[in-house]
Amino acid sequence: MSHGYSKGIALKKRYGQHFLRDFNVVRSIVERIPLAGTSVFEIGCGDGFLTQAILHMPIARLWVFEIDTQWANYVQSHFPDKRLTVSQQNILDLDFSIFQEHKPWILLANLPYAVTFPILHKLQKNRHLLQAGVIMIQEEVAQKIIKTSGKGYGYPSLFFQYYFELKMMDKVSPGAFYPPPKIYSRLVYFKPKINIEPISDEAEFWKFIKVCFHQPRRTLKNNLAQSHYDVASIAEDILLLRAQQLQMADFLKLWKQLSVTP
């Protein structure tokens, strides 16, 4: 199913194709991080509007991952440049060990909005291969991962802020795209944090965080009541707080106090 055409190629709704058309936005993306001699990758190049701008920079190489065969072929043929490699692969299925050779990598991309969170999780898992990046995501998602308290603050905020430095950049209106989406977008700068304090039983800790925020308006006591966590060691005044009232340091302290019963 298409929702318009660009360069004679149908735009496919299933891939959420909204192509960037604003040079100022592209300039913000390519000028945020010094790119001389770097390895850059792009997820979802579409018709190459951003790709072309990246190739104008003094980069060492650009790897593009485009799931749509027509656009992958279009970009391959329209931007002949020996630094460019186009792969028709879904980034979510990709084995990131291919990035080992030319690391560290910089990601510059207008991410497909429907799979933003899965992509962010994949980046988190492979952050040792990354130097930094600028991504365009939905405004609502940007707010979720950047929040430090209040409405919208939750598991995604704690999770991504623990592993990455995040900075809000330009807010981008629907008119910057063709066809215009129904939502605002946001550029976000990210950089993997170095020397992160290890969390004991890390995967389980993040499950615990999800439980704490299960119903954000309920107290920790209520959210944890149906879980397997033994909260006897936690002070009552803490249990009567909502998860949104706690910071990462508080959760780590709670985690140390908990005696987890399988």
C-alpha positions in Angstrom: 0.0 0.0 0.0 1.4 3.3 -1.0 0.8 6.9 0.3 2.4 8.9 -2.4 5.4 8.8 -4.7 8.9 10.2 -4.7 11.2 10.0 -7.7 8.6 7.7 -9.4 8.8 5.1 -6.6 5.8 4.4 -4.4 6.1 5.2 -0.8 5.2 2.2 1.3 3.0 2.7 4.3 4.1 -0.6 5.9 7.6 0.9 6.2 6.4 4.2 7.6 8.2 6.1 4.9 8.2 9.8 5.5 11.2 11.4 3.7 13.1 14.3 5.1 12.9 17.4 2.9 14.4 20.2 5.1 18.1 21.1 4.5 18.3 22.9 7.9 17.4 19.7 9.7 19.9 17.7 7.7 22.6 20.3 8.5 21.8 19.9 12.2 22.3 16.1 11.9 25.6 16.1 10.0 27.2 19.0 11.8 26.5 17.9 15.4 29.5 15.4 15.6 32.9 15.9 14.0 32.9 13.4 11.1 36.4 13.7 9.6 37.7 10.2 9.0 34.9 8.4 10.8 32.8 5.3 10.1 29.1 6.3 9.7 26.0 4.1 9.3 22.4 5.1 8.4 19.2 3.1 9.0 16.5 3.6 6.4 18.0 5.9 3.7 14.8 6.3 1.7 15.6 8.4 -1.4 19.0 9.4 0.0 18.3 13.0 1.1 20.4 12.5 4.3 22.7 10.0 2.6 23.9 12.6 0.1 24.6 15.2 2.9 26.7 12.6 4.8 28.7 11.8 1.7 29.5 15.5 1.4 31.3 15.2 4.7 34.9 14.0 4.9 33.9 10.5 6.3 35.9 7.3 5.8 32.9 5.2 5.0 29.1 5.1 5.1 27.1 1.9 5.5 23.4 2.2 4.7 20.8 -0.3 5.7 17.6 -0.1 3.7 14.8 -2.7 3.9 13.1 -1.5 0.7 14.8 -3.0 -2.4 13.6 -0.1 -4.7 15.2 2.6 -2.5 18.3 0.6 -1.8 18.8 0.2 -5.6 18.0 3.9 -6.2 20.5 5.2 -3.6 23.2 2.7 -4.9 22.8 3.9 -8.5 22.3 7.6 -7.8 25.2 8.2 -5.4 28.2 6.5 -6.9 30.8 6.8 -4.2 33.4 4.2 -3.2 32.8 5.1 0.5 29.2 4.0 0.3 27.9 0.5 0.9 24.2 -0.2 0.7 22.7 -3.3 2.4 19.2 -4.5 1.9 18.9 -5.8 5.4 16.6 -5.2 8.3 18.7 -3.6 11.0 16.8 -5.6 13.7 18.0 -8.9 12.1 21.6 -7.7 11.6 24.5 -9.3 13.4 26.3 -6.2 14.7 29.7 -8.1 14.8 30.1 -6.8 11.2 30.8 -3.3 12.8 33.7 -4.7 14.7 36.2 -4.0 11.9 35.8 -0.3 11.5 34.6 0.7 15.0 33.8 3.1 16.6 30.7 4.0 14.5 28.5 7.1 14.3 24.9 6.6 13.6 23.1 9.4 11.7 19.5 8.4 10.9 15.9 9.3 10.5 14.7 6.2 12.3 11.5 4.2 11.1 9.2 5.3 13.9 7.3 2.0 14.2 10.5 0.2 15.3 12.3 3.0 17.3 12.3 1.2 20.6 13.6 -2.2 19.2 16.4 -0.2 17.4 17.3 1.7 20.5 17.5 -1.6 22.4 19.7 -3.1 19.7 22.0 0.0 20.0 22.2 -0.4 23.8 23.3 -4.1 23.4 26.0 -3.1 20.9 27.0 0.3 22.4 30.7 -0.9 22.6 30.8 -0.5 18.8 29.4 3.1 18.9 31.0 6.4 19.3 27.9 8.6 19.2 24.9 9.5 17.0 22.1 11.8 16.0 18.7 10.2 15.4 15.4 11.6 14.4 12.6 10.0 16.5 9.0 10.8 17.4 8.7 13.7 19.8 6.7 11.5 22.3 9.4 8.9 22.3 12.2 11.5 22.7 10.3 12.9 25.8 10.0 9.4 27.3 13.7 8.6 27.1 14.8 12.1 28.2 12.5 12.6 31.2 13.9 12.6 34.8 10.6 12.8 36.7 6.8 13.2 36.3 4.5 12.2 33.5 6.1 10.1 30.9 9.1 9.2 33.1 9.5 5.5 33.4 11.4 2.4 32.4 12.6 3.8 29.0 13.9 7.0 30.7 15.9 5.0 33.3 17.1 2.4 30.9 18.4 4.6 28.1 19.8 7.3 30.5 21.7 4.7 32.3 23.6 3.6 29.2 23.7 6.8 27.2 24.2 10.5 27.5 21.2 12.0 25.7 20.6 15.5 24.5 17.5 17.0 22.9 18.2 18.9 19.7 15.8 20.5 17.2 12.0 19.8 17.3 11.0 19.1 13.8 7.5 19.9 12.4 5.5 17.5 10.1 6.2 20.0 7.2 9.9 19.0 7.1 8.8 15.6 5.6 7.1 14.2 2.5 4.5 13.0 3.0 4.1 14.9 6.3 3.5 12.6 9.3 0.7 13.5 11.8 3.2 14.0 14.6 6.2 16.2 15.6 9.6 14.7 15.5 12.8 15.4 17.5 16.5 15.1 16.8 18.3 13.5 19.7 22.1 13.3 20.2 23.3 10.2 22.1 26.7 8.9 23.2 27.4 5.7 25.1 28.5 6.2 28.7 31.9 4.9 29.6 32.6 3.1 33.0 29.0 2.3 33.9 28.5 1.0 37.4 27.6 -2.7 36.9 24.2 -3.8 38.2 24.0 -7.2 39.9 21.7 -9.5 37.9 21.2 -6.7 35.4 18.4 -8.3 33.2 16.4 -9.1 36.4 16.9 -5.5 37.7 15.3 -4.1 34.5 12.3 -6.5 34.9 12.0 -5.2 38.4 11.9 -1.6 37.1 9.1 -2.5 34.7 7.1 -4.0 37.5 7.6 -0.8 39.6 6.2 1.3 36.8 3.5 -1.2 35.8 0.8 1.2 36.7 2.6 4.6 37.2 -0.1 6.1 39.4 -0.1 3.3 41.9 2.4 3.0 44.8 5.4 0.7 44.7 3.6 -1.4 47.3 0.6 -2.0 45.0 2.7 -2.6 41.9 5.0 -5.1 43.7 2.1 -6.8 45.5 1.5 -9.3 42.8 5.2 -10.0 42.0 7.6 -12.5 43.4 9.7 -9.9 45.1 9.9 -10.0 48.8 9.5 -6.4 49.9 9.7 -7.1 53.7 13.1 -5.5 53.8 11.9 -2.2 52.3 10.8 0.6 54.5 7.0 1.3 54.5 7.5 5.0 53.6 9.4 4.0 50.5 6.7 1.5 49.5 4.1 4.2 49.7 5.8 6.3 47.0 5.1 6.0 43.3 7.9 4.8 41.1 7.8 8.2 39.4 9.0 9.8 42.6 12.3 7.8 42.6 15.5 8.3 40.8 17.9 5.6 39.5 20.1 5.8 42.6 16.9 5.0 44.7 16.1 2.0 42.6 19.6 0.7 42.8 19.5 1.0 46.6 16.1 -0.9 46.6 17.6 -3.6 44.4 20.4 -4.2 46.9 17.9 -4.4 49.8 15.6 -6.8 48.0 15.8 -10.5 48.8 14.5 -11.9 45.5 12.6 -15.1 45.9 12.3 -17.2 42.7 
